[in-house]
């Protein structure tokens, strides 16, 4: 049984950057697109048209690198990144928010970064989280008024949770599991306006085990699994939880924080259904 999420379109003005941040901007563009956010590209926008173009969006995103976005150039004055930052600040209101991202975190706290941090105002959100996936999820959470999910819970052997970025492999695994066990599967989409926290707690209560699966979305999965564990009682929770990574992209070090908290497994995709079934059988024997 698969539960689907519904999309709410949010338009993001993706501002120009200094040259050394080009790869990071391209990575962020891919994540924004996968999350269902509509991108208004700031590259090449003329100063005269800038305000009109920005007003087509609901928010703007500005990536900070080592180079000062406000530094004057002998040829054309400020960089486009600096001009766009100043223009966005003027537009900030309850209807237009500004997201400022310093992906290098504490490694990039130079003079101009510190100046920007001191100048943060209402409706300007600064973050130095290194993960593009977590950053985009934060944008979604702030820009969206979430509605509580209304779903009927179904008694099941396995409650299987994953990020929609890993939809293809997750569905293949669930199909294999459903041949021998009852499975309720929920894909969490960063482009959803729905808050599934209450439903997740209720569905876990009528499931024998809960599984958080990931392949590409490792940063999301670690944060999400820890939150689910806390929300459902931690070590005293009634439903055992495990986190399972696909060895195509999952890394052992991502799961170190779960030592002595919950069972963690990284394995080949074809073996993952077996790993989950073994976890289920072990907990059935313990009951």
Backbone bond lengths (Angstrom), bond angles and torsions (degrees), N, CA, C in turn:
res aa  C-N    CA-C-N  psi(-1)  N-CA   C-N-CA  omega(-1)  CA-C   N-CA-C  phi
1 X - - - 1.451 - - 1.519 108.70 -
2 X 1.328 117.17 119.34 1.457 122.20 179.69 1.528 109.64 -105.83
3 X 1.324 116.71 136.61 1.453 122.10 176.02 1.518 108.46 -107.76
4 X 1.322 117.33 130.01 1.448 122.03 -175.31 1.525 111.96 -103.36
5 X 1.335 116.25 154.34 1.457 122.77 177.12 1.524 108.99 -110.59
6 X 1.321 116.58 156.92 1.452 121.29 -178.58 1.524 109.91 -113.45
7 X 1.313 115.59 145.50 1.450 121.88 -171.05 1.524 113.64 -91.39
8 X 1.316 114.72 147.77 1.453 122.43 171.71 1.516 105.80 -126.95
9 X 1.321 117.43 122.11 1.457 120.89 -174.52 1.521 110.70 -76.72
10 X 1.311 115.81 128.10 1.459 122.57 173.11 1.522 107.13 -123.36
11 X 1.329 116.43 129.83 1.458 121.48 -179.27 1.522 109.66 -95.90
12 X 1.337 114.97 128.56 1.460 121.59 -176.56 1.523 109.56 -118.84
13 X 1.336 116.94 122.89 1.462 120.85 171.93 1.521 106.99 -80.94
14 X 1.336 116.89 112.11 1.465 122.04 -179.52 1.522 107.98 -93.27
15 X 1.327 115.10 104.26 1.458 120.98 -171.13 1.527 112.75 -70.33
16 X 1.315 114.50 159.41 1.462 121.69 175.48 1.528 108.93 -65.68
17 X 1.334 116.42 162.88 1.465 121.13 -176.16 1.533 109.75 -134.36
18 X 1.317 114.99 169.56 1.458 119.91 169.05 1.532 107.89 -77.25
19 X 1.337 117.85 152.17 1.476 121.00 -167.54 1.520 115.74 -54.12
20 X 1.333 118.72 -33.34 1.472 119.38 -174.61 1.531 112.02 -71.84
21 X 1.332 117.92 -11.08 1.467 120.96 -178.70 1.530 112.33 -101.42
22 X 1.321 117.22 14.60 1.470 120.94 -176.22 1.531 111.84 -62.23
23 X 1.334 117.67 -45.41 1.474 120.49 -179.75 1.529 111.19 -63.79
24 X 1.329 116.71 -40.77 1.459 120.37 179.14 1.525 110.95 -64.79
25 X 1.320 116.55 -38.53 1.474 120.04 178.33 1.529 110.80 -64.97
26 X 1.323 116.59 -40.60 1.470 120.07 178.57 1.530 111.13 -64.57
27 X 1.333 117.19 -40.17 1.461 120.70 177.41 1.528 110.60 -63.00
28 X 1.337 115.68 -43.82 1.463 119.87 -179.87 1.522 111.19 -64.55
29 X 1.318 116.95 -38.05 1.467 120.86 178.52 1.533 110.19 -59.22
30 X 1.336 117.22 -43.49 1.465 121.16 -179.90 1.530 110.48 -62.46
31 X 1.346 117.03 -44.63 1.466 120.84 -178.89 1.528 110.95 -66.31
32 X 1.322 117.41 -41.42 1.467 120.96 177.55 1.530 110.39 -60.04
33 X 1.336 115.61 -43.06 1.467 119.92 -179.78 1.522 111.12 -64.80
34 X 1.338 116.76 -45.17 1.459 120.38 -179.83 1.523 111.63 -63.74
35 X 1.331 115.88 -29.80 1.454 120.62 -179.83 1.527 112.52 -80.73
36 X 1.324 117.04 -1.43 1.447 120.52 175.98 1.515 114.69 85.88
37 X 1.334 117.71 11.08 1.453 120.47 177.98 1.526 109.56 -85.41
38 X 1.306 116.46 140.36 1.472 120.99 179.76 1.519 108.76 -87.85
39 X 1.328 116.88 130.45 1.456 122.19 -174.08 1.521 111.04 -100.94
40 X 1.320 115.83 127.97 1.465 122.82 169.49 1.520 105.41 -103.82
41 X 1.329 117.27 110.78 1.469 121.72 -171.34 1.523 111.40 -78.64
42 X 1.347 115.24 126.67 1.452 120.35 -179.46 1.517 114.35 -87.58
43 X 1.327 118.00 -10.28 1.469 120.48 -179.41 1.520 110.25 -68.53
44 X 1.309 115.83 129.82 1.463 120.38 175.28 1.511 114.92 81.99
45 X 1.322 118.38 2.67 1.465 120.34 178.81 1.530 108.95 -75.18
46 X 1.319 117.02 128.18 1.458 121.31 -178.04 1.525 110.06 -72.26
47 X 1.333 118.18 150.77 1.470 120.54 179.71 1.526 112.84 -55.95
48 X 1.321 117.05 -35.84 1.453 120.35 -178.51 1.517 113.80 -67.47
49 X 1.338 116.04 -29.76 1.466 120.69 -177.49 1.518 112.53 -97.64
50 X 1.343 117.41 -4.01 1.458 121.40 -169.18 1.528 112.92 -59.19
51 X 1.302 118.09 -49.12 1.468 120.50 -176.84 1.521 111.32 -62.09
52 X 1.341 116.23 -43.96 1.465 119.85 179.88 1.534 111.21 -62.13
53 X 1.332 116.71 -40.93 1.465 120.60 -179.77 1.527 110.09 -67.03
54 X 1.321 117.03 -43.84 1.468 120.56 179.48 1.524 111.81 -61.49
55 X 1.314 117.26 -36.27 1.461 120.81 -177.89 1.528 112.60 -70.08
56 X 1.334 116.73 -9.21 1.461 120.17 173.77 1.528 111.36 -77.37
57 X 1.335 116.79 -14.23 1.462 121.88 -175.19 1.527 110.91 -104.36
58 X 1.337 115.15 165.75 1.465 121.88 176.74 1.525 111.66 -92.70
59 X 1.330 115.80 -21.99 1.457 120.56 -179.01 1.520 108.48 -159.95
60 X 1.317 115.76 170.12 1.467 120.09 176.11 1.520 109.35 -127.33
61 X 1.335 115.62 153.95 1.473 122.43 179.21 1.521 108.18 -125.16
62 X 1.333 116.39 129.30 1.465 122.76 -177.22 1.524 108.54 -127.11
63 X 1.320 116.89 122.91 1.461 122.32 -177.92 1.522 109.30 -100.12
64 X 1.318 116.14 128.22 1.461 121.55 -179.33 1.519 110.80 -101.76
65 X 1.319 116.03 133.09 1.458 121.52 175.61 1.520 110.43 -118.31
66 X 1.315 115.83 -162.35 1.460 119.92 -178.91 1.522 111.96 -72.81
67 X 1.351 116.60 -30.19 1.455 120.91 -178.49 1.526 110.29 -81.09
68 X 1.324 116.27 135.96 1.464 123.07 -179.62 1.522 110.21 -65.67
69 X 1.344 117.65 119.52 1.469 120.53 -179.05 1.529 111.56 -69.75
70 X 1.334 117.17 -16.66 1.464 120.44 -179.15 1.525 112.98 -98.47
71 X 1.324 116.97 -2.28 1.466 120.19 -176.87 1.528 110.54 -63.44
72 X 1.298 116.15 133.13 1.456 119.99 179.66 1.524 110.44 -75.16
73 X 1.317 114.72 142.77 1.462 121.61 175.52 1.526 107.94 -109.54
74 X 1.306 116.38 143.93 1.459 120.07 -177.29 1.526 112.28 -61.44
75 X 1.336 115.99 -30.40 1.454 119.29 -174.87 1.525 113.08 -83.13
76 X 1.339 118.29 -43.81 1.462 118.42 -171.73 1.534 113.43 -139.72
77 X 1.349 117.71 27.44 1.456 119.07 176.45 1.510 112.40 70.35
78 X 1.337 117.84 -137.56 1.454 121.90 -177.96 1.518 111.41 -66.87
79 X 1.326 116.01 155.98 1.451 120.00 173.61 1.519 109.13 -70.47
80 X 1.340 117.02 159.98 1.466 120.17 175.06 1.516 110.57 -59.73
81 X 1.343 116.69 -35.42 1.471 120.44 179.39 1.518 110.81 -59.31
82 X 1.333 116.82 -42.58 1.457 120.37 179.34 1.518 112.65 -67.05
83 X 1.329 116.74 -43.52 1.469 121.10 178.47 1.524 110.81 -61.51
84 X 1.327 116.56 -42.05 1.460 120.47 -178.54 1.528 111.19 -69.66
85 X 1.320 117.46 -34.18 1.462 120.83 176.16 1.529 110.03 -61.96
86 X 1.324 116.37 -46.91 1.473 120.68 -179.03 1.529 110.82 -64.71
87 X 1.338 116.84 -40.01 1.464 120.25 179.63 1.523 111.51 -64.36
88 X 1.341 116.25 -40.16 1.465 120.34 179.80 1.523 110.67 -65.45
89 X 1.340 117.33 -39.60 1.464 120.73 179.17 1.524 110.77 -58.07
90 X 1.336 117.11 -37.38 1.469 121.14 -179.52 1.528 111.94 -70.16
91 X 1.341 116.77 -26.46 1.464 120.86 -178.15 1.524 113.15 -87.42
92 X 1.328 117.62 -14.65 1.461 121.13 -173.09 1.527 112.07 -55.75
93 X 1.320 114.82 131.66 1.463 122.27 179.78 1.525 107.54 -164.29
94 X 1.325 117.02 -173.13 1.463 119.66 175.39 1.521 111.32 -65.99
95 X 1.338 116.26 -20.29 1.467 120.83 -178.91 1.530 112.92 -96.90
96 X 1.329 118.31 -9.66 1.474 121.41 -178.49 1.515 108.74 -143.68
97 X 1.329 115.79 117.03 1.461 120.32 -179.93 1.530 110.16 -110.57
98 X 1.294 114.79 159.08 1.462 122.28 -174.81 1.527 108.53 -125.44
99 X 1.335 116.65 124.63 1.462 121.95 -179.87 1.527 108.97 -109.79
100 X 1.318 115.57 123.54 1.464 121.93 -177.59 1.521 107.33 -113.85
101 X 1.332 116.60 119.18 1.465 121.49 -172.45 1.516 110.82 -117.49
102 X 1.331 115.82 122.48 1.458 123.57 175.15 1.525 107.75 -112.80
103 X 1.344 118.83 83.30 1.472 121.14 -170.84 1.519 114.98 -64.72
104 X 1.326 117.82 -17.73 1.471 119.92 179.29 1.518 112.15 -83.71
105 X 1.322 117.78 -6.21 1.454 122.21 175.18 1.512 113.35 59.49
106 X 1.326 116.49 -136.69 1.463 121.86 -175.46 1.525 112.65 -65.71
107 X 1.334 117.01 -15.15 1.466 119.62 176.86 1.526 111.63 -73.57
108 X 1.340 116.29 -10.66 1.463 120.21 -176.68 1.525 109.66 -130.73
109 X 1.344 116.75 57.58 1.455 121.54 176.45 1.535 108.52 -110.54
110 X 1.340 116.58 62.95 1.451 119.80 178.29 1.530 110.29 -85.55
111 X 1.304 116.86 -171.97 1.470 121.25 -172.24 1.521 112.04 -61.05
112 X 1.321 117.56 -44.03 1.460 118.62 -175.87 1.531 111.26 -73.87
113 X 1.331 118.18 -32.60 1.471 121.00 175.40 1.533 109.89 -63.80
114 X 1.327 116.37 -45.10 1.460 119.97 179.65 1.520 111.22 -62.51
115 X 1.318 116.96 -36.44 1.464 120.98 177.23 1.524 111.06 -63.59
116 X 1.338 116.92 -42.24 1.462 121.14 178.10 1.526 110.39 -63.76
117 X 1.320 117.36 -42.95 1.468 120.88 -179.07 1.529 111.13 -63.15
118 X 1.327 117.15 -38.73 1.468 120.12 179.35 1.527 111.46 -68.63
119 X 1.339 116.17 -22.50 1.468 120.85 -174.47 1.529 112.43 -98.22
120 X 1.340 117.99 11.51 1.464 121.02 179.75 1.532 109.55 -67.25
121 X 1.335 115.48 131.64 1.463 121.64 -178.36 1.525 109.54 -122.12
122 X 1.323 115.46 -179.62 1.458 121.03 176.84 1.522 110.19 -58.36
123 X 1.336 116.40 138.92 1.468 124.42 -179.42 1.531 113.26 72.57
124 X 1.338 116.92 10.68 1.467 122.39 171.18 1.524 106.75 -114.26
125 X 1.322 117.03 122.85 1.468 121.61 -176.36 1.518 109.09 -113.95
126 X 1.327 116.30 118.09 1.467 121.90 178.14 1.521 109.24 -102.92
127 X 1.331 117.40 136.82 1.457 121.03 176.12 1.521 110.05 -144.36
128 X 1.327 115.39 146.98 1.468 119.68 175.02 1.525 110.90 -123.35
129 X 1.338 116.08 27.35 1.459 119.76 173.58 1.525 109.08 -66.56
130 X 1.340 118.57 132.58 1.468 120.10 -174.56 1.523 115.01 -74.80
131 X 1.335 117.99 -20.70 1.455 120.90 -173.54 1.525 111.87 -87.69
132 X 1.352 116.11 126.33 1.465 120.48 176.75 1.527 111.02 -65.01
133 X 1.336 117.21 -35.73 1.461 120.59 -179.54 1.529 110.94 -64.35
134 X 1.329 117.65 -46.85 1.459 121.23 179.15 1.524 110.29 -64.81
135 X 1.336 117.63 -38.93 1.465 121.67 178.47 1.522 111.02 -60.92
136 X 1.324 116.83 -45.48 1.467 120.44 179.67 1.524 110.72 -66.33
137 X 1.322 117.38 -37.39 1.463 119.93 177.20 1.523 110.23 -63.37
138 X 1.341 117.46 -38.06 1.460 120.92 176.70 1.531 110.90 -63.01
139 X 1.329 116.59 -40.38 1.467 120.03 177.46 1.521 109.77 -59.63
140 X 1.339 116.51 -47.60 1.455 120.83 179.85 1.524 111.14 -58.64
141 X 1.334 116.87 -46.30 1.452 120.98 -176.85 1.520 112.07 -63.13
142 X 1.311 116.75 -38.79 1.464 120.79 -178.24 1.527 111.41 -76.45
143 X 1.329 116.84 -38.21 1.457 120.71 -174.36 1.523 113.47 -83.17
144 X 1.311 117.45 -11.85 1.459 120.74 -173.08 1.519 111.39 -114.44
145 X 1.306 115.79 131.98 1.456 120.81 169.17 1.513 106.80 -86.10
146 X 1.323 116.20 109.10 1.457 120.17 -172.35 1.526 111.53 -81.72
147 X 1.319 115.20 146.57 1.447 122.28 174.88 1.532 107.87 -108.91
148 X 1.313 116.66 144.03 1.459 119.81 179.96 1.524 109.60 -67.89
149 X 1.316 115.92 136.99 1.459 119.96 178.74 1.529 109.74 -68.98
150 X 1.305 115.64 136.97 1.457 121.05 176.15 1.521 107.02 -115.06
151 X 1.323 116.63 99.82 1.455 122.46 -178.11 1.523 108.65 -139.68
152 X 1.309 116.56 146.12 1.461 119.82 173.57 1.523 109.28 -82.64
153 X 1.321 115.97 134.68 1.454 119.12 176.47 1.533 109.63 -76.94
154 X 1.330 115.76 152.07 1.463 121.81 -179.27 1.529 107.94 -131.46
155 X 1.315 117.20 124.54 1.462 120.38 176.98 1.524 109.69 -58.04
156 X 1.329 117.30 130.95 1.466 120.22 -175.00 1.520 110.42 -149.71
157 X 1.324 114.49 162.93 1.461 119.85 172.30 1.526 110.47 -74.85
158 X 1.344 115.47 -42.90 1.463 121.08 -171.23 1.524 110.15 -131.42
159 X 1.338 116.40 129.40 1.466 122.31 169.84 1.521 105.94 -106.33
160 X 1.331 116.09 110.90 1.469 123.15 -169.60 1.527 108.64 -107.72
161 X 1.346 116.76 117.41 1.463 122.57 -176.45 1.522 110.20 -116.08
162 X 1.317 116.24 140.76 1.466 120.62 -179.39 1.521 109.83 -157.42
163 X 1.317 116.10 164.53 1.463 122.61 175.18 1.522 109.30 -87.63
164 X 1.317 117.17 140.78 1.461 120.72 -178.35 1.526 113.34 -59.31
165 X 1.331 117.38 -19.08 1.469 119.58 175.38 1.535 110.58 -61.72
166 X 1.326 116.40 -24.45 1.468 122.03 -179.45 1.526 111.64 -107.15
167 X 1.304 116.47 26.99 1.461 121.76 -172.27 1.526 113.41 -56.75
168 X 1.324 117.30 -46.53 1.475 120.38 -173.26 1.528 112.26 -61.92
169 X 1.324 116.62 -51.63 1.466 119.08 -178.19 1.527 111.04 -70.17
170 X 1.339 117.21 -35.06 1.468 120.35 179.50 1.525 110.95 -62.45
171 X 1.308 117.36 -42.78 1.467 120.62 -179.19 1.534 110.94 -66.90
172 X 1.319 116.40 -37.34 1.471 118.70 177.11 1.530 110.80 -62.09
173 X 1.330 116.44 -43.06 1.458 120.60 -179.99 1.531 110.63 -65.36
174 X 1.331 116.47 -43.01 1.470 120.26 179.96 1.526 111.54 -64.19
175 X 1.326 116.36 -37.13 1.464 119.65 178.40 1.521 110.79 -62.37
176 X 1.332 116.88 -41.83 1.459 120.62 178.35 1.526 110.91 -66.49
177 X 1.340 117.88 -40.46 1.463 121.15 -179.96 1.525 111.88 -66.50
178 X 1.342 115.83 -38.82 1.463 119.97 -174.31 1.523 112.74 -69.39
179 X 1.334 117.09 -11.44 1.467 119.48 175.51 1.528 111.73 -69.93
180 X 1.338 116.01 -24.09 1.468 118.77 -175.32 1.532 113.44 -126.14
181 X 1.356 117.83 -16.11 1.456 121.26 -178.00 1.531 109.32 -135.53
182 X 1.339 115.42 160.30 1.468 119.30 173.45 1.528 108.84 -84.62
183 X 1.332 115.72 127.99 1.462 121.35 -172.78 1.529 109.63 -129.32
184 X 1.323 116.40 130.97 1.467 122.20 166.68 1.521 106.25 -109.93
185 X 1.327 116.44 125.07 1.457 121.44 -174.48 1.523 110.21 -119.15
186 X 1.319 116.15 135.45 1.462 121.32 179.65 1.520 110.15 -130.09
187 X 1.336 116.66 116.60 1.454 121.75 173.58 1.517 109.62 -88.52
188 X 1.334 117.00 123.32 1.462 121.88 179.74 1.518 108.41 -91.79
189 X 1.324 116.28 117.50 1.460 121.19 -177.58 1.514 110.38 -104.72
190 X 1.327 116.85 132.14 1.460 120.62 176.51 1.523 111.41 -70.49
191 X 1.338 117.78 -9.74 1.463 120.94 178.82 1.513 112.10 -100.79
192 X 1.330 116.94 19.66 1.467 120.39 -179.50 1.509 111.06 -98.49
193 X 1.337 116.55 142.90 1.453 120.97 173.26 1.515 111.86 -90.51
194 X 1.302 118.54 7.55 1.465 122.41 -172.97 1.524 110.88 -99.47
195 X 1.333 115.52 136.39 1.459 122.17 174.48 1.527 107.95 -95.87
196 X 1.341 116.40 112.19 1.457 121.06 -174.95 1.523 113.34 -97.77
197 X 1.330 118.10 8.47 1.464 119.89 -175.07 1.526 112.44 -57.15
198 X 1.337 116.10 -47.67 1.460 119.67 -177.83 1.531 111.06 -64.60
199 X 1.344 116.37 -42.97 1.460 119.43 179.90 1.528 111.38 -63.41
200 X 1.329 117.06 -41.03 1.467 120.29 -179.30 1.526 110.29 -60.39
201 X 1.326 116.80 -43.87 1.473 119.51 178.73 1.532 111.21 -62.17
202 X 1.333 116.54 -42.86 1.459 120.22 -178.49 1.526 111.93 -68.29
203 X 1.345 116.82 -41.01 1.459 119.86 -178.77 1.527 111.32 -69.80
204 X 1.325 117.10 -37.24 1.469 119.61 176.33 1.525 110.92 -61.55
205 X 1.317 116.62 -34.39 1.461 120.39 -178.03 1.524 112.48 -65.53
206 X 1.350 117.64 -23.40 1.468 120.59 -179.88 1.526 111.27 -110.45
207 X 1.342 116.56 16.62 1.462 122.12 177.24 1.523 109.15 -115.84
208 X 1.322 115.84 150.72 1.468 119.50 -179.15 1.522 111.96 -76.25
209 X 1.344 116.78 -36.21 1.464 120.74 175.00 1.527 109.11 -142.69
210 X 1.324 115.89 158.64 1.457 122.15 172.03 1.514 109.66 -117.33
211 X 1.339 116.61 139.41 1.463 121.94 -178.46 1.530 109.20 -128.10
212 X 1.333 116.60 126.94 1.467 121.54 170.50 1.521 106.83 -104.94
213 X 1.333 115.76 118.34 1.477 121.56 -176.54 1.524 109.73 -110.40
214 X 1.339 115.48 146.47 1.467 118.72 172.62 1.523 111.13 -152.33
215 X 1.318 114.07 157.28 1.448 123.00 172.36 1.534 108.04 -127.94
216 X 1.337 116.58 -74.19 1.466 120.70 177.19 1.536 111.83 -79.44
217 X 1.328 117.21 -35.50 1.467 121.91 -167.79 1.531 112.49 -87.69
218 X 1.328 117.17 53.84 1.456 121.10 -176.57 1.520 113.73 -64.91
219 X 1.336 118.12 -44.62 1.463 121.07 -179.19 1.522 110.43 -61.89
220 X 1.330 115.74 -42.57 1.460 119.81 178.15 1.533 110.01 -63.50
221 X 1.318 117.44 -46.82 1.463 121.54 -174.13 1.525 111.69 -61.11
222 X 1.323 117.76 -41.27 1.462 121.50 -179.45 1.527 109.95 -63.38
223 X 1.328 116.83 -48.40 1.463 120.93 179.62 1.525 111.31 -64.45
224 X 1.336 116.34 -43.03 1.460 121.71 -177.73 1.533 111.26 -66.10
225 X 1.331 116.98 -46.45 1.468 120.61 -178.50 1.519 111.16 -62.39
226 X 1.315 116.98 -40.34 1.466 119.99 178.99 1.529 110.79 -64.39
227 X 1.350 117.04 -39.30 1.453 120.37 179.76 1.534 111.15 -67.70
228 X 1.340 116.73 -42.44 1.467 120.46 177.64 1.520 110.05 -61.11
229 X 1.317 116.34 -43.19 1.478 121.11 179.27 1.524 110.56 -59.17
230 X 1.328 117.97 -44.40 1.467 121.50 179.07 1.527 111.05 -66.06
231 X 1.347 115.98 -44.36 1.469 120.79 -175.34 1.526 112.75 -66.69
232 X 1.331 116.32 -22.71 1.472 119.49 -176.41 1.527 112.82 -107.10
233 X 1.319 116.65 20.56 1.460 119.96 172.19 1.502 116.86 102.58
234 X 1.339 118.09 4.50 1.460 119.90 178.74 1.519 111.79 60.74
235 X 1.316 116.30 -136.37 1.467 120.56 -178.42 1.524 112.97 -66.32
236 X 1.332 117.26 -18.90 1.462 120.76 179.41 1.531 112.46 -93.50
237 X 1.332 117.71 4.78 1.452 120.96 179.27 1.522 112.05 -62.46
238 X 1.325 116.32 148.65 1.468 120.70 -175.29 1.523 113.38 -80.05
239 X 1.327 117.79 -21.68 1.470 121.28 -177.54 1.522 110.31 -111.39
240 X 1.332 118.35 119.97 1.466 120.72 179.11 1.537 111.12 -63.14
241 X 1.326 115.14 140.78 1.462 121.87 179.64 1.519 110.11 -118.60
242 X 1.322 115.42 146.55 1.464 120.41 170.64 1.518 108.58 -140.13
243 X 1.319 115.96 156.27 1.453 122.36 176.18 1.518 108.15 -118.94
244 X 1.333 116.15 129.62 1.462 121.85 -172.79 1.526 109.25 -123.98
245 X 1.333 116.36 126.41 1.459 121.79 179.28 1.517 111.66 -110.00
246 X 1.319 115.03 141.70 1.466 122.05 174.95 1.525 108.10 -82.48
247 X 1.308 117.11 122.76 1.471 121.24 -173.95 1.523 113.33 -64.91
248 X 1.324 118.23 -8.56 1.467 119.81 174.62 1.524 110.81 -57.53
249 X 1.349 116.54 -39.59 1.468 119.92 -177.39 1.525 113.75 -136.18
250 X 1.320 119.19 -17.73 1.465 121.76 -177.98 1.526 111.05 -69.29
251 X 1.343 116.23 146.99 1.457 122.57 -179.17 1.531 110.40 -123.38
252 X 1.326 116.35 141.55 1.454 121.77 -177.58 1.532 111.88 -57.51
253 X 1.343 117.11 -40.08 1.462 119.63 -174.97 1.520 112.66 -65.84
254 X 1.338 117.37 -20.85 1.461 119.64 177.85 1.517 111.70 -64.37
255 X 1.330 117.33 -25.22 1.462 121.39 -172.22 1.524 113.62 -104.01
256 X 1.326 117.08 7.14 1.464 119.86 -176.48 1.527 112.05 -62.74
257 X 1.350 117.73 -30.36 1.461 120.15 -177.03 1.533 111.84 -69.11
258 X 1.347 117.42 -13.51 1.459 120.71 -178.12 1.528 113.15 -93.45
259 X 1.327 117.08 4.10 1.448 120.29 179.02 1.532 109.89 -57.48
260 X 1.306 117.59 129.28 1.465 124.68 -179.22 1.526 113.60 69.03
261 X 1.343 117.89 8.50 1.470 121.22 178.43 1.518 110.88 -109.43
262 X 1.334 116.54 -53.16 1.456 120.00 178.35 1.525 108.84 -149.59
263 X 1.325 115.83 162.09 1.453 120.54 -178.62 1.525 110.35 -73.29
264 X 1.328 116.32 136.83 1.465 122.11 -179.30 1.530 109.39 -127.17
265 X 1.308 115.85 140.97 1.460 120.93 -179.78 1.519 109.38 -142.72
266 X 1.324 116.08 135.65 1.461 121.89 168.70 1.520 107.40 -122.10
267 X 1.321 116.53 125.01 1.457 119.61 -174.33 1.524 109.63 -153.51
268 X 1.339 114.33 170.94 1.460 120.32 175.28 1.527 109.55 -67.20
269 X 1.314 115.47 150.31 1.464 120.03 -173.99 1.526 113.03 -56.80
270 X 1.323 117.14 -41.01 1.462 119.85 -177.18 1.524 112.85 -68.27
271 X 1.343 116.56 -21.77 1.469 120.48 -179.28 1.529 112.46 -92.87
272 X 1.326 117.26 -13.86 1.465 120.22 -175.06 1.532 112.67 -61.50
273 X 1.343 120.32 -42.68 1.471 118.43 176.65 1.531 112.41 -57.40
274 X 1.323 117.16 -37.17 1.470 120.79 177.36 1.518 110.77 -65.75
275 X 1.343 117.13 -42.33 1.467 120.81 178.50 1.528 110.90 -60.15
276 X 1.329 116.29 -43.65 1.469 120.49 -178.86 1.532 110.32 -66.71
277 X 1.324 116.17 -41.03 1.464 119.92 179.69 1.533 111.16 -64.40
278 X 1.333 116.97 -37.40 1.462 120.64 177.07 1.525 110.79 -65.83
279 X 1.338 117.02 -39.27 1.465 121.16 177.28 1.532 110.64 -63.63
280 X 1.337 115.94 -40.13 1.462 120.97 177.19 1.533 110.97 -64.03
281 X 1.332 116.65 -47.54 1.462 120.52 -179.17 1.530 111.57 -61.63
282 X 1.323 116.61 -40.66 1.466 120.60 179.82 1.520 111.27 -62.09
283 X 1.327 116.12 -40.60 1.475 119.21 -179.10 1.521 111.51 -76.63
284 X 1.328 117.87 -29.20 1.471 120.23 173.72 1.524 110.69 -63.57
285 X 1.344 116.04 -38.66 1.472 120.26 179.74 1.518 111.89 -69.67
286 X 1.346 116.44 -28.24 1.467 120.77 -177.87 1.533 112.07 -80.11
287 X 1.320 117.06 -13.04 1.466 120.31 -176.43 1.539 111.07 -84.07
